Amino acid sequence: MAKKLYVGGISYSATDDSLKNHFSQAGTVESATIIIDKMSGRSKGFGFVEMSTEEEAQKAIEMFNGQDMDGRTIKVNEARPREER
């Protein structure tokens, strides 16, 4: 079963594809999405990566949490369910 990860501190110039390519070093990436601000159309500096297995997700956390990506230190952890507003 796929496991969703939260990725914070992403460079504003990063794209969904660059995020996917970066995380593919840890295993199979099902999806990679950078969250875009609706008003400005710019990246909000965070996104989500869905790894194909729990093991690959854990490997990605260990490999990338606190590491550099595009000149910025990223934070990687397990995504929490979205809260109701």
PDB file of N, CA, C and O in Angstrom, chain B, residues numbered from 101:
ATOM      1  N   MET B 101       0.840  -1.198   0.000  1.00  0.00           N
ATOM      2  CA  MET B 101       0.000   0.000   0.000  1.00  0.00           C
ATOM      3  C   MET B 101       0.875   1.247   0.000  1.00  0.00           C
ATOM      4  O   MET B 101       1.884   1.300   0.703  1.00  0.00           O
ATOM      5  N   ALA B 102       0.496   2.238  -0.776  1.00  0.00           N
ATOM      6  CA  ALA B 102       1.265   3.473  -0.894  1.00  0.00           C
ATOM      7  C   ALA B 102       1.247   4.243   0.421  1.00  0.00           C
ATOM      8  O   ALA B 102       0.278   4.190   1.177  1.00  0.00           O
ATOM      9  N   LYS B 103       2.335   4.959   0.676  1.00  0.00           N
ATOM     10  CA  LYS B 103       2.477   5.731   1.904  1.00  0.00           C
ATOM     11  C   LYS B 103       2.787   7.179   1.543  1.00  0.00           C
ATOM     12  O   LYS B 103       3.730   7.445   0.798  1.00  0.00           O
ATOM     13  N   LYS B 104       2.001   8.111   2.065  1.00  0.00           N
ATOM     14  CA  LYS B 104       2.152   9.524   1.735  1.00  0.00           C
ATOM     15  C   LYS B 104       3.093  10.203   2.724  1.00  0.00           C
ATOM     16  O   LYS B 104       2.995  10.004   3.935  1.00  0.00           O
ATOM     17  N   LEU B 105       4.011  11.012   2.182  1.00  0.00           N
ATOM     18  CA  LEU B 105       4.964  11.759   2.988  1.00  0.00           C
ATOM     19  C   LEU B 105       4.759  13.252   2.805  1.00  0.00           C
ATOM     20  O   LEU B 105       4.442  13.713   1.709  1.00  0.00           O
ATOM     21  N   TYR B 106       4.943  14.010   3.889  1.00  0.00           N
ATOM     22  CA  TYR B 106       4.942  15.469   3.839  1.00  0.00           C
ATOM     23  C   TYR B 106       6.386  15.910   3.621  1.00  0.00           C
ATOM     24  O   TYR B 106       7.301  15.394   4.263  1.00  0.00           O
ATOM     25  N   VAL B 107       6.589  16.866   2.713  1.00  0.00           N
ATOM     26  CA  VAL B 107       7.923  17.410   2.454  1.00  0.00           C
ATOM     27  C   VAL B 107       7.837  18.922   2.610  1.00  0.00           C
ATOM     28  O   VAL B 107       7.137  19.585   1.846  1.00  0.00           O
ATOM     29  N   GLY B 108       8.538  19.465   3.584  1.00  0.00           N
ATOM     30  CA  GLY B 108       8.527  20.903   3.837  1.00  0.00           C
ATOM     31  C   GLY B 108       9.875  21.529   3.514  1.00  0.00           C
ATOM     32  O   GLY B 108      10.886  20.832   3.443  1.00  0.00           O
ATOM     33  N   GLY B 109       9.890  22.837   3.318  1.00  0.00           N
ATOM     34  CA  GLY B 109      11.118  23.560   3.037  1.00  0.00           C
ATOM     35  C   GLY B 109      11.592  23.436   1.607  1.00  0.00           C
ATOM     36  O   GLY B 109      12.771  23.639   1.319  1.00  0.00           O
ATOM     37  N   ILE B 110      10.677  23.103   0.706  1.00  0.00           N
ATOM     38  CA  ILE B 110      11.023  22.920  -0.704  1.00  0.00           C
ATOM     39  C   ILE B 110      11.332  24.273  -1.338  1.00  0.00           C
ATOM     40  O   ILE B 110      10.664  25.268  -1.058  1.00  0.00           O
ATOM     41  N   SER B 111      12.347  24.298  -2.190  1.00  0.00           N
ATOM     42  CA  SER B 111      12.694  25.501  -2.940  1.00  0.00           C
ATOM     43  C   SER B 111      11.483  25.954  -3.764  1.00  0.00           C
ATOM     44  O   SER B 111      10.743  25.130  -4.301  1.00  0.00           O
ATOM     45  N   TYR B 112      11.295  27.273  -3.855  1.00  0.00           N
ATOM     46  CA  TYR B 112      10.155  27.805  -4.616  1.00  0.00           C
ATOM     47  C   TYR B 112      10.297  27.547  -6.117  1.00  0.00           C
ATOM     48  O   TYR B 112       9.321  27.646  -6.861  1.00  0.00           O
ATOM     49  N   SER B 113      11.510  27.217  -6.558  1.00  0.00           N
ATOM     50  CA  SER B 113      11.727  26.949  -7.982  1.00  0.00           C
ATOM     51  C   SER B 113      11.550  25.465  -8.320  1.00  0.00           C
ATOM     52  O   SER B 113      11.586  25.094  -9.493  1.00  0.00           O
ATOM     53  N   ALA B 114      11.361  24.621  -7.317  1.00  0.00           N
ATOM     54  CA  ALA B 114      11.204  23.177  -7.548  1.00  0.00           C
ATOM     55  C   ALA B 114       9.884  22.889  -8.264  1.00  0.00           C
ATOM     56  O   ALA B 114       8.917  23.642  -8.146  1.00  0.00           O
ATOM     57  N   THR B 115       9.869  21.786  -9.005  1.00  0.00           N
ATOM     58  CA  THR B 115       8.666  21.363  -9.722  1.00  0.00           C
ATOM     59  C   THR B 115       8.249  19.972  -9.230  1.00  0.00           C
ATOM     60  O   THR B 115       9.001  19.296  -8.529  1.00  0.00           O
ATOM     61  N   ASP B 116       7.043  19.564  -9.612  1.00  0.00           N
ATOM     62  CA  ASP B 116       6.582  18.215  -9.271  1.00  0.00           C
ATOM     63  C   ASP B 116       7.584  17.177  -9.790  1.00  0.00           C
ATOM     64  O   ASP B 116       7.905  16.213  -9.096  1.00  0.00           O
ATOM     65  N   ASP B 117       8.072  17.386 -11.015  1.00  0.00           N
ATOM     66  CA  ASP B 117       9.010  16.434 -11.618  1.00  0.00           C
ATOM     67  C   ASP B 117      10.336  16.386 -10.871  1.00  0.00           C
ATOM     68  O   ASP B 117      10.885  15.304 -10.663  1.00  0.00           O
ATOM     69  N   SER B 118      10.865  17.548 -10.461  1.00  0.00           N
ATOM     70  CA  SER B 118      12.145  17.546  -9.738  1.00  0.00           C
ATOM     71  C   SER B 118      11.987  16.875  -8.373  1.00  0.00           C
ATOM     72  O   SER B 118      12.901  16.198  -7.904  1.00  0.00           O
ATOM     73  N   LEU B 119      10.838  17.061  -7.740  1.00  0.00           N
ATOM     74  CA  LEU B 119      10.562  16.404  -6.464  1.00  0.00           C
ATOM     75  C   LEU B 119      10.486  14.890  -6.654  1.00  0.00           C
ATOM     76  O   LEU B 119      11.048  14.126  -5.870  1.00  0.00           O
ATOM     77  N   LYS B 120       9.788  14.472  -7.700  1.00  0.00           N
ATOM     78  CA  LYS B 120       9.662  13.041  -7.997  1.00  0.00           C
ATOM     79  C   LYS B 120      11.030  12.421  -8.288  1.00  0.00           C
ATOM     80  O   LYS B 120      11.351  11.347  -7.780  1.00  0.00           O
ATOM     81  N   ASN B 121      11.831  13.100  -9.106  1.00  0.00           N
ATOM     82  CA  ASN B 121      13.166  12.593  -9.432  1.00  0.00           C
ATOM     83  C   ASN B 121      14.041  12.466  -8.196  1.00  0.00           C
ATOM     84  O   ASN B 121      14.761  11.479  -8.043  1.00  0.00           O
ATOM     85  N   HIS B 122      13.984  13.452  -7.316  1.00  0.00           N
ATOM     86  CA  HIS B 122      14.789  13.440  -6.091  1.00  0.00           C
ATOM     87  C   HIS B 122      14.411  12.241  -5.217  1.00  0.00           C
ATOM     88  O   HIS B 122      15.288  11.526  -4.730  1.00  0.00           O
ATOM     89  N   PHE B 123      13.124  12.023  -5.022  1.00  0.00           N
ATOM     90  CA  PHE B 123      12.669  10.952  -4.131  1.00  0.00           C
ATOM     91  C   PHE B 123      12.756   9.570  -4.774  1.00  0.00           C
ATOM     92  O   PHE B 123      12.690   8.563  -4.070  1.00  0.00           O
ATOM     93  N   SER B 124      12.903   9.505  -6.085  1.00  0.00           N
ATOM     94  CA  SER B 124      13.014   8.198  -6.744  1.00  0.00           C
ATOM     95  C   SER B 124      14.306   7.479  -6.350  1.00  0.00           C
ATOM     96  O   SER B 124      14.440   6.279  -6.586  1.00  0.00           O
ATOM     97  N   GLN B 125      15.247   8.195  -5.756  1.00  0.00           N
ATOM     98  CA  GLN B 125      16.469   7.572  -5.250  1.00  0.00           C
ATOM     99  C   GLN B 125      16.159   6.594  -4.109  1.00  0.00           C
ATOM    100  O   GLN B 125      16.940   5.679  -3.850  1.00  0.00           O
ATOM    101  N   ALA B 126      15.031   6.784  -3.434  1.00  0.00           N
ATOM    102  CA  ALA B 126      14.643   5.940  -2.302  1.00  0.00           C
ATOM    103  C   ALA B 126      13.709   4.804  -2.708  1.00  0.00           C
ATOM    104  O   ALA B 126      13.457   3.902  -1.909  1.00  0.00           O
ATOM    105  N   GLY B 127      13.193   4.832  -3.934  1.00  0.00           N
ATOM    106  CA  GLY B 127      12.273   3.789  -4.379  1.00  0.00           C
ATOM    107  C   GLY B 127      11.275   4.320  -5.391  1.00  0.00           C
ATOM    108  O   GLY B 127      11.479   5.371  -6.000  1.00  0.00           O
ATOM    109  N   THR B 128      10.190   3.572  -5.559  1.00  0.00           N
ATOM    110  CA  THR B 128       9.179   3.925  -6.547  1.00  0.00           C
ATOM    111  C   THR B 128       8.264   5.034  -6.023  1.00  0.00           C
ATOM    112  O   THR B 128       7.634   4.894  -4.975  1.00  0.00           O
ATOM    113  N   VAL B 129       8.204   6.132  -6.770  1.00  0.00           N
ATOM    114  CA  VAL B 129       7.357   7.268  -6.398  1.00  0.00           C
ATOM    115  C   VAL B 129       6.043   7.146  -7.165  1.00  0.00           C
ATOM    116  O   VAL B 129       6.033   7.182  -8.395  1.00  0.00           O
ATOM    117  N   GLU B 130       4.938   7.002  -6.438  1.00  0.00           N
ATOM    118  CA  GLU B 130       3.608   6.930  -7.058  1.00  0.00           C
ATOM    119  C   GLU B 130       3.165   8.306  -7.543  1.00  0.00           C
ATOM    120  O   GLU B 130       2.614   8.438  -8.636  1.00  0.00           O
ATOM    121  N   SER B 131       3.409   9.335  -6.721  1.00  0.00           N
ATOM    122  CA  SER B 131       3.059  10.707  -7.100  1.00  0.00           C
ATOM    123  C   SER B 131       3.895  11.688  -6.293  1.00  0.00           C
ATOM    124  O   SER B 131       4.357  11.377  -5.195  1.00  0.00           O
ATOM    125  N   ALA B 132       4.083  12.878  -6.855  1.00  0.00           N
ATOM    126  CA  ALA B 132       4.796  13.960  -6.172  1.00  0.00           C
ATOM    127  C   ALA B 132       4.100  15.260  -6.543  1.00  0.00           C
ATOM    128  O   ALA B 132       3.977  15.587  -7.724  1.00  0.00           O
ATOM    129  N   THR B 133       3.645  15.999  -5.541  1.00  0.00           N
ATOM    130  CA  THR B 133       2.873  17.214  -5.783  1.00  0.00           C
ATOM    131  C   THR B 133       3.363  18.336  -4.887  1.00  0.00           C
ATOM    132  O   THR B 133       3.427  18.185  -3.667  1.00  0.00           O
ATOM    133  N   ILE B 134       3.709  19.458  -5.492  1.00  0.00           N
ATOM    134  CA  ILE B 134       4.047  20.656  -4.736  1.00  0.00           C
ATOM    135  C   ILE B 134       2.770  21.483  -4.637  1.00  0.00           C
ATOM    136  O   ILE B 134       2.073  21.681  -5.632  1.00  0.00           O
ATOM    137  N   ILE B 135       2.468  21.959  -3.444  1.00  0.00           N
ATOM    138  CA  ILE B 135       1.239  22.730  -3.219  1.00  0.00           C
ATOM    139  C   ILE B 135       1.440  24.167  -3.710  1.00  0.00           C
ATOM    140  O   ILE B 135       2.416  24.830  -3.359  1.00  0.00           O
ATOM    141  N   ILE B 136       0.493  24.627  -4.531  1.00  0.00           N
ATOM    142  CA  ILE B 136       0.565  25.949  -5.162  1.00  0.00           C
ATOM    143  C   ILE B 136      -0.490  26.871  -4.540  1.00  0.00           C
ATOM    144  O   ILE B 136      -1.638  26.477  -4.339  1.00  0.00           O
ATOM    145  N   ASP B 137      -0.074  28.106  -4.240  1.00  0.00           N
ATOM    146  CA  ASP B 137      -0.994  29.112  -3.716  1.00  0.00           C
ATOM    147  C   ASP B 137      -1.962  29.519  -4.829  1.00  0.00           C
ATOM    148  O   ASP B 137      -1.536  29.879  -5.926  1.00  0.00           O
ATOM    149  N   LYS B 138      -3.255  29.462  -4.546  1.00  0.00           N
ATOM    150  CA  LYS B 138      -4.272  29.760  -5.563  1.00  0.00           C
ATOM    151  C   LYS B 138      -4.245  31.222  -6.014  1.00  0.00           C
ATOM    152  O   LYS B 138      -4.519  31.522  -7.176  1.00  0.00           O
ATOM    153  N   MET B 139      -3.918  32.115  -5.103  1.00  0.00           N
ATOM    154  CA  MET B 139      -3.947  33.540  -5.432  1.00  0.00           C
ATOM    155  C   MET B 139      -2.744  33.970  -6.265  1.00  0.00           C
ATOM    156  O   MET B 139      -2.900  34.642  -7.285  1.00  0.00           O
ATOM    157  N   SER B 140      -1.535  33.581  -5.829  1.00  0.00           N
ATOM    158  CA  SER B 140      -0.319  34.043  -6.499  1.00  0.00           C
ATOM    159  C   SER B 140       0.167  33.086  -7.583  1.00  0.00           C
ATOM    160  O   SER B 140       0.910  33.488  -8.479  1.00  0.00           O
ATOM    161  N   GLY B 141      -0.253  31.810  -7.505  1.00  0.00           N
ATOM    162  CA  GLY B 141       0.226  30.828  -8.464  1.00  0.00           C
ATOM    163  C   GLY B 141       1.633  30.337  -8.169  1.00  0.00           C
ATOM    164  O   GLY B 141       2.221  29.606  -8.967  1.00  0.00           O
ATOM    165  N   ARG B 142       2.176  30.739  -7.016  1.00  0.00           N
ATOM    166  CA  ARG B 142       3.532  30.331  -6.616  1.00  0.00           C
ATOM    167  C   ARG B 142       3.477  29.157  -5.650  1.00  0.00           C
ATOM    168  O   ARG B 142       2.458  28.903  -5.008  1.00  0.00           O
ATOM    169  N   SER B 143       4.587  28.456  -5.566  1.00  0.00           N
ATOM    170  CA  SER B 143       4.711  27.343  -4.628  1.00  0.00           C
ATOM    171  C   SER B 143       4.573  27.854  -3.198  1.00  0.00           C
ATOM    172  O   SER B 143       5.010  28.959  -2.877  1.00  0.00           O
ATOM    173  N   LYS B 144       3.961  27.036  -2.344  1.00  0.00           N
ATOM    174  CA  LYS B 144       3.875  27.374  -0.920  1.00  0.00           C
ATOM    175  C   LYS B 144       5.091  26.850  -0.151  1.00  0.00           C
ATOM    176  O   LYS B 144       5.213  27.085   1.051  1.00  0.00           O
ATOM    177  N   GLY B 145       5.989  26.143  -0.839  1.00  0.00           N
ATOM    178  CA  GLY B 145       7.211  25.658  -0.194  1.00  0.00           C
ATOM    179  C   GLY B 145       7.064  24.310   0.485  1.00  0.00           C
ATOM    180  O   GLY B 145       7.942  23.889   1.238  1.00  0.00           O
ATOM    181  N   PHE B 146       5.954  23.630   0.218  1.00  0.00           N
ATOM    182  CA  PHE B 146       5.801  22.278   0.741  1.00  0.00           C
ATOM    183  C   PHE B 146       5.010  21.444  -0.240  1.00  0.00           C
ATOM    184  O   PHE B 146       4.388  21.966  -1.165  1.00  0.00           O
ATOM    185  N   GLY B 147       5.042  20.136  -0.026  1.00  0.00           N
ATOM    186  CA  GLY B 147       4.323  19.251  -0.923  1.00  0.00           C
ATOM    187  C   GLY B 147       4.205  17.860  -0.343  1.00  0.00           C
ATOM    188  O   GLY B 147       4.521  17.628   0.824  1.00  0.00           O
ATOM    189  N   PHE B 148       3.750  16.944  -1.164  1.00  0.00           N
ATOM    190  CA  PHE B 148       3.536  15.562  -0.729  1.00  0.00           C
ATOM    191  C   PHE B 148       4.110  14.608  -1.762  1.00  0.00           C
ATOM    192  O   PHE B 148       3.999  14.825  -2.968  1.00  0.00           O
ATOM    193  N   VAL B 149       4.728  13.543  -1.256  1.00  0.00           N
ATOM    194  CA  VAL B 149       5.264  12.489  -2.108  1.00  0.00           C
ATOM    195  C   VAL B 149       4.641  11.190  -1.641  1.00  0.00           C
ATOM    196  O   VAL B 149       4.609  10.899  -0.445  1.00  0.00           O
ATOM    197  N   GLU B 150       4.148  10.412  -2.586  1.00  0.00           N
ATOM    198  CA  GLU B 150       3.554   9.122  -2.256  1.00  0.00           C
ATOM    199  C   GLU B 150       4.497   8.025  -2.738  1.00  0.00           C
ATOM    200  O   GLU B 150       4.715   7.862  -3.938  1.00  0.00           O
ATOM    201  N   MET B 151       5.053   7.273  -1.785  1.00  0.00           N
ATOM    202  CA  MET B 151       5.946   6.162  -2.105  1.00  0.00           C
ATOM    203  C   MET B 151       5.110   4.893  -2.208  1.00  0.00           C
ATOM    204  O   MET B 151       4.053   4.793  -1.585  1.00  0.00           O
ATOM    205  N   SER B 152       5.577   3.920  -2.993  1.00  0.00           N
ATOM    206  CA  SER B 152       4.754   2.741  -3.265  1.00  0.00           C
ATOM    207  C   SER B 152       4.629   1.786  -2.082  1.00  0.00           C
ATOM    208  O   SER B 152       3.636   1.066  -1.982  1.00  0.00           O
ATOM    209  N   THR B 153       5.624   1.763  -1.177  1.00  0.00           N
ATOM    210  CA  THR B 153       5.534   0.867  -0.016  1.00  0.00           C
ATOM    211  C   THR B 153       5.931   1.601   1.262  1.00  0.00           C
ATOM    212  O   THR B 153       6.560   2.659   1.228  1.00  0.00           O
ATOM    213  N   GLU B 154       5.548   1.015   2.377  1.00  0.00           N
ATOM    214  CA  GLU B 154       5.904   1.532   3.696  1.00  0.00           C
ATOM    215  C   GLU B 154       7.431   1.569   3.861  1.00  0.00           C
ATOM    216  O   GLU B 154       7.980   2.522   4.415  1.00  0.00           O
ATOM    217  N   GLU B 155       8.105   0.521   3.375  1.00  0.00           N
ATOM    218  CA  GLU B 155       9.559   0.429   3.506  1.00  0.00           C
ATOM    219  C   GLU B 155      10.257   1.539   2.722  1.00  0.00           C
ATOM    220  O   GLU B 155      11.209   2.149   3.210  1.00  0.00           O
ATOM    221  N   GLU B 156       9.777   1.796   1.502  1.00  0.00           N
ATOM    222  CA  GLU B 156      10.370   2.870   0.694  1.00  0.00           C
ATOM    223  C   GLU B 156      10.104   4.231   1.324  1.00  0.00           C
ATOM    224  O   GLU B 156      10.960   5.115   1.274  1.00  0.00           O
ATOM    225  N   ALA B 157       8.939   4.407   1.909  1.00  0.00           N
ATOM    226  CA  ALA B 157       8.620   5.666   2.580  1.00  0.00           C
ATOM    227  C   ALA B 157       9.565   5.882   3.759  1.00  0.00           C
ATOM    228  O   ALA B 157      10.071   6.986   3.954  1.00  0.00           O
ATOM    229  N   GLN B 158       9.802   4.838   4.539  1.00  0.00           N
ATOM    230  CA  GLN B 158      10.707   4.930   5.690  1.00  0.00           C
ATOM    231  C   GLN B 158      12.126   5.240   5.220  1.00  0.00           C
ATOM    232  O   GLN B 158      12.829   6.040   5.838  1.00  0.00           O
ATOM    233  N   LYS B 159      12.543   4.608   4.128  1.00  0.00           N
ATOM    234  CA  LYS B 159      13.872   4.852   3.559  1.00  0.00           C
ATOM    235  C   LYS B 159      13.999   6.301   3.107  1.00  0.00           C
ATOM    236  O   LYS B 159      15.036   6.929   3.321  1.00  0.00           O
ATOM    237  N   ALA B 160      12.946   6.837   2.479  1.00  0.00           N
ATOM    238  CA  ALA B 160      12.955   8.227   2.016  1.00  0.00           C
ATOM    239  C   ALA B 160      13.077   9.192   3.197  1.00  0.00           C
ATOM    240  O   ALA B 160      13.813  10.176   3.118  1.00  0.00           O
ATOM    241  N   ILE B 161      12.363   8.919   4.288  1.00  0.00           N
ATOM    242  CA  ILE B 161      12.451   9.767   5.482  1.00  0.00           C
ATOM    243  C   ILE B 161      13.885   9.764   5.996  1.00  0.00           C
ATOM    244  O   ILE B 161      14.453  10.819   6.281  1.00  0.00           O
ATOM    245  N   GLU B 162      14.467   8.573   6.111  1.00  0.00           N
ATOM    246  CA  GLU B 162      15.842   8.447   6.619  1.00  0.00           C
ATOM    247  C   GLU B 162      16.854   9.118   5.695  1.00  0.00           C
ATOM    248  O   GLU B 162      17.803   9.748   6.162  1.00  0.00           O
ATOM    249  N   MET B 163      16.652   8.983   4.388  1.00  0.00           N
ATOM    250  CA  MET B 163      17.599   9.548   3.410  1.00  0.00           C
ATOM    251  C   MET B 163      17.525  11.065   3.304  1.00  0.00           C
ATOM    252  O   MET B 163      18.553  11.731   3.183  1.00  0.00           O
ATOM    253  N   PHE B 164      16.313  11.614   3.347  1.00  0.00           N
ATOM    254  CA  PHE B 164      16.138  13.016   2.962  1.00  0.00           C
ATOM    255  C   PHE B 164      15.795  13.991   4.085  1.00  0.00           C
ATOM    256  O   PHE B 164      16.018  15.190   3.920  1.00  0.00           O
ATOM    257  N   ASN B 165      15.266  13.535   5.214  1.00  0.00           N
ATOM    258  CA  ASN B 165      14.908  14.464   6.290  1.00  0.00           C
ATOM    259  C   ASN B 165      16.161  15.188   6.784  1.00  0.00           C
ATOM    260  O   ASN B 165      17.135  14.558   7.195  1.00  0.00           O
ATOM    261  N   GLY B 166      16.117  16.524   6.736  1.00  0.00           N
ATOM    262  CA  GLY B 166      17.247  17.336   7.181  1.00  0.00           C
ATOM    263  C   GLY B 166      18.344  17.492   6.140  1.00  0.00           C
ATOM    264  O   GLY B 166      19.388  18.079   6.425  1.00  0.00           O
ATOM    265  N   GLN B 167      18.122  16.972   4.933  1.00  0.00           N
ATOM    266  CA  GLN B 167      19.126  17.048   3.873  1.00  0.00           C
ATOM    267  C   GLN B 167      18.843  18.225   2.934  1.00  0.00           C
ATOM    268  O   GLN B 167      17.772  18.831   2.967  1.00  0.00           O
ATOM    269  N   ASP B 168      19.839  18.525   2.098  1.00  0.00           N
ATOM    270  CA  ASP B 168      19.737  19.630   1.156  1.00  0.00           C
ATOM    271  C   ASP B 168      19.065  19.193  -0.146  1.00  0.00           C
ATOM    272  O   ASP B 168      19.373  18.136  -0.696  1.00  0.00           O
ATOM    273  N   MET B 169      18.144  20.024  -0.623  1.00  0.00           N
ATOM    274  CA  MET B 169      17.539  19.838  -1.952  1.00  0.00           C
ATOM    275  C   MET B 169      17.405  21.220  -2.575  1.00  0.00           C
ATOM    276  O   MET B 169      16.702  22.078  -2.043  1.00  0.00           O
ATOM    277  N   ASP B 170      18.065  21.432  -3.682  1.00  0.00           N
ATOM    278  CA  ASP B 170      18.045  22.731  -4.385  1.00  0.00           C
ATOM    279  C   ASP B 170      18.457  23.884  -3.474  1.00  0.00           C
ATOM    280  O   ASP B 170      17.888  24.973  -3.554  1.00  0.00           O
ATOM    281  N   GLY B 171      19.448  23.648  -2.603  1.00  0.00           N
ATOM    282  CA  GLY B 171      19.965  24.709  -1.741  1.00  0.00           C
ATOM    283  C   GLY B 171      19.158  24.967  -0.480  1.00  0.00           C
ATOM    284  O   GLY B 171      19.459  25.908   0.254  1.00  0.00           O
ATOM    285  N   ARG B 172      18.147  24.161  -0.209  1.00  0.00           N
ATOM    286  CA  ARG B 172      17.333  24.334   0.999  1.00  0.00           C
ATOM    287  C   ARG B 172      17.280  23.029   1.772  1.00  0.00           C
ATOM    288  O   ARG B 172      17.277  21.949   1.181  1.00  0.00           O
ATOM    289  N   THR B 173      17.239  23.131   3.099  1.00  0.00           N
ATOM    290  CA  THR B 173      17.124  21.951   3.944  1.00  0.00           C
ATOM    291  C   THR B 173      15.657  21.559   4.024  1.00  0.00           C
ATOM    292  O   THR B 173      14.815  22.348   4.455  1.00  0.00           O
ATOM    293  N   ILE B 174      15.359  20.334   3.606  1.00  0.00           N
ATOM    294  CA  ILE B 174      13.963  19.889   3.596  1.00  0.00           C
ATOM    295  C   ILE B 174      13.648  19.057   4.836  1.00  0.00           C
ATOM    296  O   ILE B 174      14.525  18.444   5.444  1.00  0.00           O
ATOM    297  N   LYS B 175      12.378  19.061   5.181  1.00  0.00           N
ATOM    298  CA  LYS B 175      11.861  18.260   6.287  1.00  0.00           C
ATOM    299  C   LYS B 175      10.942  17.211   5.671  1.00  0.00           C
ATOM    300  O   LYS B 175      10.049  17.537   4.889  1.00  0.00           O
ATOM    301  N   VAL B 176      11.169  15.953   6.030  1.00  0.00           N
ATOM    302  CA  VAL B 176      10.372  14.861   5.473  1.00  0.00           C
ATOM    303  C   VAL B 176       9.823  14.019   6.617  1.00  0.00           C
ATOM    304  O   VAL B 176      10.584  13.535   7.455  1.00  0.00           O
ATOM    305  N   ASN B 177       8.513  13.843   6.657  1.00  0.00           N
ATOM    306  CA  ASN B 177       7.909  12.941   7.636  1.00  0.00           C
ATOM    307  C   ASN B 177       6.593  12.395   7.099  1.00  0.00           C
ATOM    308  O   ASN B 177       6.115  12.797   6.038  1.00  0.00           O
ATOM    309  N   GLU B 178       6.031  11.482   7.848  1.00  0.00           N
ATOM    310  CA  GLU B 178       4.772  10.865   7.439  1.00  0.00           C
ATOM    311  C   GLU B 178       3.664  11.913   7.428  1.00  0.00           C
ATOM    312  O   GLU B 178       3.515  12.684   8.377  1.00  0.00           O
ATOM    313  N   ALA B 179       2.894  11.932   6.353  1.00  0.00           N
ATOM    314  CA  ALA B 179       1.795  12.902   6.233  1.00  0.00           C
ATOM    315  C   ALA B 179       0.668  12.511   7.181  1.00  0.00           C
ATOM    316  O   ALA B 179       0.333  11.334   7.321  1.00  0.00           O
ATOM    317  N   ARG B 180       0.092  13.515   7.826  1.00  0.00           N
ATOM    318  CA  ARG B 180      -1.063  13.280   8.698  1.00  0.00           C
ATOM    319  C   ARG B 180      -2.332  13.477   7.885  1.00  0.00           C
ATOM    320  O   ARG B 180      -2.330  14.210   6.896  1.00  0.00           O
ATOM    321  N   PRO B 181      -3.416  12.825   8.294  1.00  0.00           N
ATOM    322  CA  PRO B 181      -4.689  13.023   7.578  1.00  0.00           C
ATOM    323  C   PRO B 181      -5.111  14.488   7.637  1.00  0.00           C
ATOM    324  O   PRO B 181      -4.863  15.176   8.627  1.00  0.00           O
ATOM    325  N   ARG B 182      -5.740  14.951   6.582  1.00  0.00           N
ATOM    326  CA  ARG B 182      -6.193  16.336   6.518  1.00  0.00           C
ATOM    327  C   ARG B 182      -7.295  16.570   7.547  1.00  0.00           C
ATOM    328  O   ARG B 182      -8.235  15.782   7.660  1.00  0.00           O
ATOM    329  N   GLU B 183      -7.165  17.661   8.290  1.00  0.00           N
ATOM    330  CA  GLU B 183      -8.162  17.982   9.310  1.00  0.00           C
ATOM    331  C   GLU B 183      -9.349  18.716   8.701  1.00  0.00           C
ATOM    332  O   GLU B 183      -9.199  19.470   7.740  1.00  0.00           O
ATOM    333  N   GLU B 184     -10.516  18.490   9.263  1.00  0.00           N
ATOM    334  CA  GLU B 184     -11.718  19.214   8.815  1.00  0.00           C
ATOM    335  C   GLU B 184     -11.610  20.669   9.226  1.00  0.00           C
ATOM    336  O   GLU B 184     -11.089  20.979  10.297  1.00  0.00           O
ATOM    337  N   ARG B 185     -12.102  21.565   8.377  1.00  0.00           N
ATOM    338  CA  ARG B 185     -12.052  22.996   8.691  1.00  0.00           C
ATOM    339  C   ARG B 185     -13.339  23.449   9.307  1.00  0.00           C
ATOM    340  O   ARG B 185     -13.484  24.625   9.639  1.00  0.00           O
TER     341      ARG B 185
END
